[in-house]
Amino acid sequence: MSQNGMEKLCTKCWAKRVPYARSMAGFTTCLPCGERVARAKRHTIVPMHKSNYMVVSDRTLLKCLNKVARG
C-alpha cells in the first residue's frame, strides 16, 4: 500500500516498487537493487591504539594509518 495512492519506483531499475515502509525509512531503491548497492561498498574496521574503532572506506586513509616508523 502506498501513501496518497502513489507507488514509488526504484531509482536504480525503475521497474520494481519500493515497499512503503522502506520508502518511509528514506530508502529509494527496491530490495534487490539495495542489496547490490550495499555489496558494492567496501569498508573495514580499524582498531586505533588507545582509542576507539574507526570505520575506513578509503584505501589511501588505511595506508596512511598503517605507516611504520623507520629510523
Buried (B, 14 or more C-beta within 10 A) or exposed (E): EEEEEEEBBBEBEEEBEBBEEBBEEEBBBBEEBBEEEEEEEEEEEBEEEEEEEEEBEEEEEBEEEEEEEEE
